[in-house]
Amino acid sequence: SGVVNYLTPNPPPKPAGGLTFIGGNRDYVNAHLNYGGTWGNTGLLFDVLRKQGQGPRDNVKSGLSDFNFKLVSGLRPQHAVTMRFNVYDEDSQVTYSGLREEEFAADPRQNLFVNDHFFGRRYGISGTHTYVINPQWLLTTNVYGSLFQRDWWRQSSNSNQRPNDASDPTCGGMVNLTTSCGNEGRLREYYHWGIEPRLHANTSFSGVRSETDFGFRWHYENQDRRQENGERPTSRTGRIVEDNERKNDAYSAFLANRFVLLGKLAVTPGLRMEHVRYKRTNRLADNGLGVGGETSLTEWIPGVGVSYSFTERTSVFLGVHRGFAPPRTEDIIDNTTGGVVDLEPERSWNYEVGLRTVPRSGLRLDATFFRMDYENQVVPASVAGGLGATLTNGGETLHQGFELTARLDSGPLLGTKHNLYGRLAYTFLGQARFTGERLSNIPGFSAVSVSGNRLPYAPKHLADLILGYSHPSGVDILFEWAQVSDQFGDDLNTGAPTPDGQRGLIPSYNVWNASFNYHLERVRSTFFVAVKNLADRLYIVDRTRGILPGSPRLVQVGLKYSF
């Protein structure tokens, strides 16, 4: 129910760079280099990252490389161009399946599928043109595109899929897992592109200042999806059992206007239109001739936000917004017939009321009450308790609670160079339940009502507390405590774990972390040590496809150098 907005940094005004190197247990290595500067009216920024290490389970290793380039150039006084280019490459030993209950009890960090392999590569490019029409009008046009290729060869999709097929004499049990049992290659290729112009205007009428934003976007995406079943655990080719093409065209337009009255009250109404066209083709169906289907949907999404500043340090805000998320192509068009599946978009009304205040330097408090009232929440069938990967209508659901963040810094508060600081982030999700008429999605329980039950994976309490101390010499010591309360793994709110590990209570857990930093300004360097999960506590984080344990203790040592 949120949005993450990734912002790439701009090139520095003068040539500068940085180097970070981190090493730790479980073969962890993280090396990061960036360099950039501005020459004349053009700025350049290069960024390279290499990260690798073992995962929280045995036989799980990840390695990735990431390269980014950014150019910012002022063509003329009223025009500027920004170009971005990215290459991401991952080569990892990653397993899809979690553990069964008896496997977790025997060795909670084991991974039986030692030959599973994931390969991914992404190329991304985008360009932004900014045109200052006049001091009040600004036109920004963004063009973007990417290609992502992903091959994932694995032997199991969930904790119920284990070798035990009498029809295949070469794979009669777990003893054959690493020798003669086959695997599945989930081979994907995605590409997309789009264009999005936005117009921003600052105007004033009768003492009321307005900031208007208007824009539209055309977005196209294509997915080539293939599955090949190999004969051996190390196979990288096999018999084609799925060959799908999925396409989407999405058109959207929005208009929002921020009215500012008396410099204290801001009201921002907005309206967005979304139109999505779907197309799916099963190239293996109907004797190889292909079966396909098409459909579309249109949605109008209103919203309004209000904020009032009592002083420069204290303000309150209120928001009412319509929530909307369209279904995926694979879930709304049937793969066998091409018919349209009865899967509604995810719709909700979202409300928030909050307070932000900085009563004095060194003290800050943010508090927000939220309510997310879904008319239809779309949830994965596996999360709801089923075994498939498709989505299902969750019906009416309600999420309601409050969030609180507070920070205290004794240095600015007391006017001293020594700083004792603390930060608290707490979320209370008092209600997260099925409110409409809803039957269980778990096979064998389709006649059981779950109305009023708590939603899966919705802990009531989330807390994060940080305590630290900064010394004028450059020393900084920090301790962190993170806590997650109990949560259910299925819509029946099952307490006792099931043998497959996919259902049952996920017990509450808390984790301690710590770090030590020493900054030496004269050599522009920072040395640090970080310890995550200090007590090396074992806890469960997920049951969707079987039990997944949390991270073990990680100790990492690093150096950051600026030049």
LUMZATOR-862789 format. One record per residue (C-alpha): x, z, y. Coordinates in Angstrom, 2 decimals. Layout:
x X; z Z; y Y
...
This chain:
x 0.00; z 0.00; y 0.00
x 2.87; z -0.68; y 2.34
x 5.18; z -3.36; y 3.67
x 8.96; z -3.42; y 3.65
x 10.46; z -5.53; y 6.44
x 14.08; z -6.54; y 5.83
x 16.10; z -7.15; y 9.00
x 19.56; z -8.68; y 8.83
x 22.05; z -7.36; y 11.42
x 23.13; z -9.55; y 14.32
x 26.76; z -10.63; y 14.79
x 28.71; z -8.09; y 16.87
x 29.62; z -9.07; y 20.48
x 33.34; z -8.80; y 19.63
x 35.14; z -9.68; y 16.36
x 34.76; z -6.73; y 13.99
x 34.26; z -5.95; y 10.34
x 34.03; z -3.31; y 7.70
x 35.10; z -2.64; y 4.15
x 33.45; z -0.20; y 1.73
x 34.67; z 0.58; y -1.77
x 32.94; z 3.01; y -4.13
x 33.82; z 3.92; y -7.70
x 32.23; z 6.37; y -10.12
x 31.36; z 7.33; y -13.65
x 29.36; z 5.04; y -15.92
x 31.70; z 2.21; y -14.80
x 30.20; z 2.11; y -11.32
x 31.93; z -0.17; y -8.78
x 30.57; z -1.14; y -5.36
x 32.66; z -3.31; y -3.02
x 31.25; z -4.51; y 0.32
x 32.99; z -6.61; y 3.00
x 31.54; z -7.86; y 6.27
x 33.09; z -9.60; y 9.26
x 31.68; z -11.26; y 12.32
x 31.89; z -11.79; y 16.02
x 30.71; z -13.83; y 18.98
x 32.67; z -16.71; y 20.43
x 31.17; z -18.30; y 23.51
x 27.42; z -18.53; y 22.95
x 27.65; z -18.51; y 19.14
x 27.79; z -15.50; y 16.86
x 28.77; z -15.55; y 13.17
x 28.41; z -12.89; y 10.49
x 29.70; z -12.99; y 6.88
x 28.70; z -10.38; y 4.29
x 29.83; z -10.15; y 0.65
x 28.77; z -7.51; y -1.90
x 29.77; z -6.90; y -5.52
x 28.11; z -4.10; y -7.47
x 28.19; z -3.24; y -11.17
x 27.74; z -0.33; y -13.54
x 25.89; z 1.12; y -16.50
x 22.21; z 2.02; y -16.39
x 20.47; z 5.27; y -17.39
x 20.46; z 4.20; y -21.07
x 23.10; z 3.01; y -23.51
x 23.74; z -0.73; y -23.75
x 22.34; z -1.31; y -20.29
x 24.79; z -2.79; y -17.80
x 24.18; z -4.60; y -14.54
x 26.42; z -6.73; y -12.38
x 25.45; z -8.55; y -9.19
x 27.12; z -10.49; y -6.39
x 25.47; z -11.13; y -3.03
x 26.70; z -13.38; y -0.22
x 25.05; z -13.64; y 3.21
x 25.83; z -15.75; y 6.24
x 24.16; z -15.62; y 9.65
x 24.62; z -17.77; y 12.77
x 23.07; z -17.05; y 16.16
x 23.56; z -19.59; y 18.94
x 22.14; z -19.98; y 22.42
x 21.69; z -23.72; y 22.88
x 20.44; z -23.59; y 26.45
x 19.22; z -20.76; y 28.68
x 15.70; z -21.05; y 27.26
x 16.54; z -21.93; y 23.64
x 18.26; z -20.07; y 20.80
x 18.71; z -20.82; y 17.10
x 19.34; z -18.42; y 14.21
x 20.37; z -19.65; y 10.76
x 20.62; z -17.55; y 7.59
x 21.95; z -18.41; y 4.14
x 22.03; z -16.24; y 1.03
x 23.29; z -16.56; y -2.55
x 22.46; z -13.83; y -5.07
x 23.83; z -13.85; y -8.61
x 23.08; z -11.33; y -11.38
x 24.42; z -11.18; y -14.92
x 23.15; z -8.07; y -16.73
x 22.47; z -6.53; y -20.11
x 18.94; z -5.27; y -19.50
x 16.18; z -4.26; y -21.90
x 12.47; z -4.59; y -21.13
x 11.14; z -2.08; y -23.65
x 11.05; z 1.69; y -23.35
x 11.43; z 4.17; y -26.20
x 8.92; z 5.42; y -28.72
x 8.33; z 9.16; y -28.92
x 10.50; z 9.71; y -32.02
x 13.28; z 7.54; y -30.53
x 13.28; z 9.56; y -27.33
x 13.41; z 12.83; y -29.28
x 16.37; z 11.58; y -31.37
x 18.40; z 10.19; y -28.44
x 16.72; z 9.87; y -25.04
x 19.37; z 7.49; y -23.68
x 19.58; z 5.08; y -26.57
x 18.79; z 1.40; y -26.35
x 18.35; z -0.38; y -29.65
x 18.27; z -3.91; y -28.22
x 21.97; z -4.47; y -27.66
x 21.75; z -8.28; y -27.36
x 19.17; z -8.50; y -24.55
x 20.47; z -10.38; y -21.53
x 19.26; z -11.15; y -18.00
x 20.62; z -13.91; y -15.77
x 19.31; z -14.57; y -12.26
x 20.46; z -16.68; y -9.35
x 18.77; z -17.13; y -5.98
x 19.54; z -19.47; y -3.08
x 17.79; z -18.75; y 0.19
x 17.90; z -20.39; y 3.60
x 15.94; z -19.91; y 6.81
x 16.10; z -20.97; y 10.43
x 14.48; z -19.55; y 13.53
x 14.07; z -21.30; y 16.87
x 13.27; z -19.18; y 19.91
x 11.90; z -20.81; y 23.06
x 11.47; z -18.76; y 26.22
x 8.73; z -20.76; y 27.93
x 8.78; z -18.43; y 30.93
x 9.29; z -14.67; y 31.44
x 5.79; z -14.01; y 30.05
x 5.60; z -16.48; y 27.15
x 7.82; z -16.63; y 24.06
x 7.50; z -19.07; y 21.14
x 9.30; z -18.30; y 17.87
x 9.24; z -20.72; y 14.93
x 10.61; z -19.76; y 11.52
x 11.26; z -22.20; y 8.66
x 12.31; z -20.82; y 5.27
x 12.81; z -21.69; y 1.62
x 14.38; z -20.40; y -1.57
x 15.11; z -21.27; y -5.20
x 15.24; z -18.55; y -7.86
x 16.24; z -19.19; y -11.48
x 15.81; z -16.43; y -14.06
x 16.49; z -16.36; y -17.79
x 15.72; z -13.17; y -19.70
x 16.40; z -13.12; y -23.44
x 14.96; z -10.03; y -25.13
x 13.67; z -8.83; y -28.47
x 10.91; z -6.49; y -27.34
x 8.37; z -6.34; y -24.52
x 7.09; z -2.82; y -25.19
x 7.56; z 0.14; y -27.50
x 5.04; z -1.23; y -30.05
x 6.96; z -4.45; y -30.56
x 9.49; z -3.50; y -33.21
x 10.72; z -5.53; y -36.24
x 8.13; z -4.94; y -38.96
x 6.73; z -8.37; y -39.79
x 6.32; z -9.01; y -43.50
x 5.74; z -12.72; y -42.81
x 9.37; z -13.04; y -41.72
x 11.58; z -11.96; y -44.64
x 14.69; z -12.11; y -42.42
x 13.29; z -9.43; y -40.10
x 11.58; z -6.80; y -42.19
x 12.66; z -3.75; y -40.20
x 15.02; z -2.17; y -37.70
x 17.93; z -2.60; y -40.12
x 17.81; z -6.35; y -39.37
x 17.59; z -5.93; y -35.58
x 21.15; z -6.97; y -34.72
x 21.69; z -9.46; y -37.52
x 18.76; z -11.72; y -38.36
x 15.78; z -10.82; y -36.14
x 14.81; z -13.36; y -33.52
x 14.28; z -12.99; y -29.79
x 12.21; z -14.38; y -26.91
x 13.61; z -16.25; y -23.94
x 11.45; z -15.78; y -20.83
x 12.78; z -18.65; y -18.68
x 11.57; z -18.94; y -15.11
x 12.23; z -21.09; y -12.05
x 10.57; z -20.35; y -8.71
x 10.87; z -22.20; y -5.44
x 9.00; z -21.80; y -2.20
x 9.12; z -22.86; y 1.41
x 7.07; z -22.45; y 4.55
x 6.85; z -22.56; y 8.32
x 5.55; z -19.88; y 10.67
x 5.30; z -20.31; y 14.47
x 4.40; z -17.28; y 16.59
x 3.48; z -17.09; y 20.25
x 3.97; z -13.86; y 22.22
x 2.57; z -13.39; y 25.73
x 2.79; z -10.56; y 28.28
x -0.02; z -10.62; y 30.83
x -1.77; z -8.25; y 33.21
x -5.33; z -8.25; y 34.59
x -6.94; z -5.65; y 36.85
x -4.23; z -3.14; y 36.07
x -4.55; z -3.56; y 32.31
x -1.37; z -4.82; y 30.65
x -1.76; z -6.99; y 27.56
x 0.63; z -8.11; y 24.85
x -0.83; z -10.97; y 22.81
x 0.52; z -12.27; y 19.50
x -0.86; z -15.40; y 17.89
x 0.51; z -17.35; y 14.95
x -0.12; z -19.21; y 11.75
x 1.79; z -19.88; y 8.53
x 1.83; z -22.48; y 5.81
x 3.43; z -21.28; y 2.59
x 3.95; z -23.24; y -0.63
x 5.30; z -21.95; y -3.93
x 5.84; z -23.34; y -7.40
x 6.66; z -21.59; y -10.68
x 7.96; z -23.30; y -13.82
x 7.50; z -20.83; y -16.63
x 8.76; z -21.42; y -20.15
x 9.18; z -19.27; y -23.24
x 11.48; z -20.17; y -26.12
x 11.58; z -18.07; y -29.29
x 15.05; z -17.93; y -30.82
x 15.86; z -17.38; y -34.49
x 18.67; z -14.84; y -33.98
x 19.19; z -11.83; y -31.67
x 21.87; z -13.78; y -29.79
x 19.97; z -17.08; y -29.53
x 19.87; z -18.77; y -26.13
x 17.61; z -21.67; y -27.19
x 14.57; z -21.78; y -29.42
x 11.12; z -23.10; y -30.18
x 9.01; z -23.63; y -27.05
x 5.83; z -21.53; y -27.22
x 4.90; z -21.54; y -23.53
x 5.28; z -24.19; y -20.84
x 3.38; z -23.45; y -17.65
x 3.40; z -24.78; y -14.11
x 1.78; z -22.68; y -11.39
x 1.33; z -23.71; y -7.79
x 0.00; z -22.06; y -4.65
x -0.75; z -23.20; y -1.12
x -1.41; z -20.39; y 1.31
x -2.57; z -20.80; y 4.91
x -2.94; z -17.92; y 7.30
x -3.55; z -17.36; y 10.99
x -3.67; z -14.20; y 13.06
x -4.49; z -12.98; y 16.56
x -3.69; z -9.52; y 17.90
x -3.81; z -8.14; y 21.42
x -2.34; z -4.86; y 22.61
x -4.12; z -3.44; y 25.67
x -2.17; z -0.79; y 27.61
x -4.18; z 1.36; y 30.04
x -2.62; z 3.76; y 32.54
x 0.63; z 3.59; y 30.62
x -0.72; z 6.12; y 28.10
x -3.44; z 4.53; y 26.00
x -2.73; z 1.47; y 23.81
x -5.47; z -0.28; y 21.83
x -4.54; z -3.12; y 19.47
x -7.35; z -5.02; y 17.74
x -6.40; z -7.85; y 15.40
x -7.84; z -10.41; y 13.02
x -6.16; z -12.36; y 10.24
x -7.44; z -15.20; y 8.06
x -5.98; z -15.95; y 4.62
x -6.78; z -19.02; y 2.54
x -5.10; z -19.43; y -0.87
x -5.34; z -22.42; y -3.21
x -4.36; z -21.98; y -6.87
x -3.40; z -24.52; y -9.52
x -2.23; z -23.89; y -13.08
x -1.27; z -26.33; y -15.85
x -0.62; z -25.41; y -19.47
x 1.62; z -28.26; y -20.61
x 1.47; z -27.22; y -24.29
x -2.31; z -27.05; y -24.62
x -4.72; z -29.74; y -25.90
x -2.23; z -31.46; y -28.23
x 0.42; z -31.65; y -25.55
x -1.75; z -33.48; y -22.99
x -2.01; z -30.39; y -20.84
x -4.92; z -28.25; y -19.66
x -5.22; z -27.07; y -16.10
x -7.50; z -25.53; y -13.54
x -7.81; z -24.99; y -9.80
x -9.56; z -22.53; y -7.53
x -9.29; z -21.07; y -4.03
x -10.33; z -18.10; y -1.95
x -10.64; z -17.24; y 1.75
x -10.54; z -13.80; y 3.34
x -10.97; z -12.44; y 6.88
x -8.95; z -9.28; y 7.54
x -9.72; z -7.22; y 10.67
x -7.98; z -4.13; y 11.96
x -7.47; z -1.94; y 15.00
x -4.79; z 0.53; y 16.05
x -4.96; z 3.11; y 18.86
x -2.21; z 5.32; y 20.28
x -2.23; z 7.80; y 23.15
x 0.86; z 9.37; y 24.72
x 0.23; z 12.83; y 26.17
x 3.84; z 12.94; y 27.35
x 7.01; z 10.95; y 26.71
x 7.63; z 13.25; y 23.76
x 4.19; z 13.54; y 22.14
x 1.70; z 10.92; y 21.02
x -1.22; z 10.57; y 18.62
x -2.32; z 7.45; y 16.78
x -5.29; z 6.14; y 14.84
x -5.62; z 3.06; y 12.64
x -8.41; z 1.33; y 10.72
x -7.36; z -1.76; y 8.80
x -8.78; z -3.97; y 6.10
x -6.53; z -4.27; y 3.04
x -6.31; z -7.46; y 1.01
x -4.10; z -8.72; y -1.82
x -4.91; z -11.97; y -3.66
x -4.73; z -12.18; y -7.47
x -1.86; z -14.02; y -9.14
x -2.29; z -17.59; y -10.39
x -1.65; z -16.54; y -14.00
x -4.42; z -13.94; y -13.84
x -7.16; z -15.91; y -12.09
x -6.91; z -19.16; y -14.13
x -7.23; z -19.02; y -17.93
x -4.23; z -20.46; y -19.78
x -6.23; z -21.94; y -22.68
x -9.27; z -23.47; y -20.97
x -8.22; z -23.77; y -17.34
x -11.36; z -21.86; y -16.37
x -11.48; z -19.37; y -13.51
x -11.20; z -15.72; y -14.59
x -13.52; z -13.15; y -13.05
x -10.79; z -11.28; y -11.16
x -11.63; z -10.25; y -7.63
x -9.02; z -9.90; y -4.87
x -7.83; z -6.41; y -4.12
x -9.78; z -5.17; y -1.10
x -9.70; z -1.84; y 0.70
x -10.33; z -0.04; y 3.97
x -7.32; z 1.95; y 5.11
x -7.49; z 4.78; y 7.65
x -4.77; z 6.89; y 9.24
x -4.64; z 9.54; y 11.96
x -1.36; z 11.04; y 13.01
x 0.83; z 12.91; y 15.46
x 4.42; z 12.26; y 16.54
x 6.20; z 14.79; y 18.69
x 9.72; z 15.63; y 19.82
x 9.05; z 18.92; y 21.64
x 12.70; z 19.22; y 22.58
x 16.03; z 17.67; y 21.74
x 16.96; z 18.39; y 18.12
x 13.40; z 18.93; y 16.88
x 11.01; z 16.27; y 15.59
x 7.69; z 16.38; y 13.73
x 5.51; z 13.56; y 12.32
x 2.22; z 14.21; y 10.53
x -0.27; z 11.66; y 9.19
x -3.58; z 11.89; y 7.37
x -4.37; z 8.78; y 5.32
x -7.30; z 7.46; y 3.34
x -7.22; z 4.25; y 1.28
x -10.68; z 3.37; y 0.02
x -10.49; z 0.46; y -2.44
x -13.56; z -1.60; y -3.19
x -11.55; z -3.11; y -6.02
x -8.03; z -2.06; y -6.97
x -6.26; z -4.55; y -9.23
x -4.00; z -2.78; y -11.74
x -1.78; z -4.01; y -14.60
x -3.50; z -3.67; y -17.94
x -0.35; z -2.01; y -19.30
x -0.45; z 0.63; y -16.57
x -4.14; z 1.21; y -17.21
x -3.30; z 1.94; y -20.82
x -3.48; z -1.49; y -22.46
x -0.69; z -3.38; y -24.15
x -0.73; z -6.69; y -22.30
x 0.93; z -7.72; y -19.04
x -2.21; z -9.18; y -17.44
x -4.08; z -7.63; y -14.55
x -7.55; z -6.16; y -14.56
x -10.18; z -5.09; y -12.02
x -9.74; z -1.36; y -11.50
x -12.99; z -1.11; y -9.54
x -13.54; z 1.39; y -6.77
x -10.73; z 3.88; y -6.23
x -9.83; z 6.42; y -3.55
x -6.42; z 7.58; y -2.33
x -6.46; z 10.37; y 0.24
x -3.94; z 12.89; y 1.51
x -1.38; z 13.54; y 4.22
x 2.30; z 12.98; y 4.92
x 4.60; z 15.28; y 6.84
x 8.18; z 14.77; y 8.05
x 10.17; z 17.21; y 10.13
x 13.80; z 17.35; y 11.29
x 15.76; z 20.13; y 12.92
x 19.28; z 19.78; y 14.38
x 20.82; z 22.97; y 15.72
x 23.56; z 21.11; y 17.63
x 21.42; z 19.44; y 20.32
x 18.90; z 22.30; y 20.12
x 21.47; z 24.99; y 21.00
x 23.95; z 22.79; y 22.84
x 26.82; z 23.24; y 20.35
x 29.16; z 20.78; y 18.60
x 28.47; z 22.44; y 15.25
x 25.26; z 21.12; y 13.74
x 23.19; z 22.71; y 11.01
x 20.41; z 20.30; y 10.17
x 17.42; z 20.06; y 7.89
x 14.87; z 17.38; y 7.07
x 11.63; z 17.70; y 5.12
x 9.49; z 14.83; y 3.85
x 6.33; z 15.78; y 1.98
x 3.37; z 13.77; y 0.69
x 0.21; z 15.38; y -0.62
x -2.03; z 12.96; y -2.51
x -5.00; z 15.24; y -3.01
x -7.28; z 12.49; y -4.29
x -6.33; z 9.42; y -6.33
x -9.24; z 8.70; y -8.61
x -11.65; z 6.11; y -9.98
x -14.76; z 6.46; y -7.83
x -16.95; z 3.65; y -9.17
x -18.31; z 2.96; y -12.62
x -15.25; z 2.26; y -14.72
x -14.63; z 2.03; y -18.47
x -11.22; z 2.55; y -20.02
x -8.94; z -0.44; y -20.47
x -7.22; z 1.09; y -23.51
x -7.94; z -0.80; y -26.75
x -10.36; z 1.20; y -28.87
x -11.70; z 3.16; y -25.88
x -13.53; z 0.37; y -24.03
x -16.82; z 2.35; y -24.15
x -15.32; z 5.52; y -22.64
x -16.01; z 6.12; y -18.96
x -13.03; z 7.09; y -16.79
x -15.03; z 7.49; y -13.58
x -13.68; z 10.48; y -11.70
x -10.37; z 10.45; y -13.61
x -7.11; z 10.53; y -11.72
x -5.34; z 7.20; y -11.37
x -2.24; z 6.64; y -13.51
x 1.13; z 7.08; y -11.80
x -0.27; z 9.00; y -8.83
x 1.56; z 12.35; y -8.50
x -0.20; z 14.90; y -6.30
x 3.00; z 16.16; y -4.66
x 6.14; z 14.34; y -3.50
x 8.75; z 16.37; y -1.64
x 12.26; z 15.76; y -0.35
x 14.30; z 18.47; y 1.40
x 17.74; z 17.93; y 2.95
x 20.02; z 20.69; y 4.26
x 23.37; z 19.87; y 5.81
x 26.16; z 20.81; y 8.16
x 28.26; z 18.63; y 10.49
x 31.61; z 19.91; y 11.85
x 33.18; z 18.51; y 15.04
x 36.26; z 17.52; y 13.00
x 34.20; z 14.87; y 11.18
x 33.17; z 16.84; y 8.10
x 29.57; z 16.50; y 6.92
x 28.15; z 18.33; y 3.89
x 24.66; z 17.60; y 2.59
x 22.43; z 18.93; y -0.19
x 19.17; z 17.26; y -1.20
x 16.29; z 18.46; y -3.37
x 13.70; z 15.91; y -4.54
x 10.55; z 16.86; y -6.44
x 7.81; z 14.79; y -8.12
x 4.78; z 16.53; y -9.64
x 2.93; z 15.72; y -12.87
x 1.36; z 12.29; y -13.28
x -0.71; z 10.60; y -15.95
x 0.40; z 7.51; y -17.83
x -3.07; z 6.10; y -18.60
x -6.64; z 5.96; y -17.29
x -7.93; z 8.45; y -19.91
x -5.60; z 11.09; y -18.41
x -4.13; z 11.75; y -21.83
x -2.07; z 14.93; y -21.96
x -0.33; z 14.84; y -25.33
x 2.09; z 11.92; y -25.73
x 1.17; z 9.13; y -28.14
x 3.68; z 7.93; y -30.78
x 4.40; z 4.69; y -28.90
x 5.39; z 6.69; y -25.78
x 3.13; z 4.58; y -23.53
x 0.48; z 7.25; y -22.94
x 0.62; z 10.92; y -22.10
x 1.54; z 13.21; y -19.25
x 4.73; z 12.53; y -17.31
x 5.92; z 16.07; y -16.55
x 7.00; z 17.09; y -13.06
x 10.70; z 17.05; y -12.32
x 13.09; z 17.94; y -9.52
x 16.60; z 16.67; y -8.88
x 19.48; z 18.03; y -6.80
x 21.91; z 15.70; y -5.04
x 24.91; z 16.42; y -2.82
x 27.45; z 14.57; y -0.69
x 30.63; z 15.29; y 1.27
x 31.79; z 13.03; y 4.11
x 34.96; z 13.20; y 6.19
x 35.25; z 10.80; y 9.12
x 38.69; z 10.12; y 10.66
x 38.11; z 8.37; y 13.95
x 41.80; z 7.64; y 14.59
x 41.96; z 5.43; y 11.50
x 38.29; z 4.35; y 11.72
x 37.64; z 5.51; y 8.17
x 35.19; z 7.73; y 6.30
x 35.97; z 9.29; y 2.91
x 33.06; z 10.54; y 0.84
x 32.00; z 11.98; y -2.49
x 28.40; z 11.85; y -3.73
x 26.87; z 13.54; y -6.77
x 23.39; z 12.51; y -7.89
x 21.39; z 14.66; y -10.33
x 23.83; z 17.56; y -10.04
x 22.40; z 19.45; y -13.01
x 22.33; z 16.31; y -15.19
x 18.65; z 16.95; y -15.81
x 16.78; z 14.80; y -18.33
x 13.33; z 13.66; y -17.17
x 10.86; z 10.83; y -17.75
x 10.10; z 8.36; y -14.95
x 7.87; z 5.81; y -16.70
x 5.76; z 5.17; y -19.82
x 4.36; z 1.71; y -19.01
x 6.17; z -0.06; y -21.88
x 7.54; z 3.03; y -23.54
x 9.53; z 6.01; y -22.29
x 12.19; z 5.42; y -19.66
x 14.47; z 8.34; y -18.71
x 15.70; z 9.05; y -15.19
x 19.30; z 8.58; y -14.16
x 21.92; z 10.97; y -15.59
x 24.50; z 12.71; y -13.39
x 26.40; z 10.20; y -11.27
x 29.63; z 11.04; y -9.44
x 30.85; z 8.50; y -6.90
x 33.87; z 8.47; y -4.59
x 34.27; z 6.02; y -1.76
x 35.94; z 4.85; y 1.42
x 34.49; z 3.07; y 4.44
x 36.93; z 1.37; y 6.81
x 36.05; z -0.36; y 10.09
x 38.31; z -2.92; y 11.74
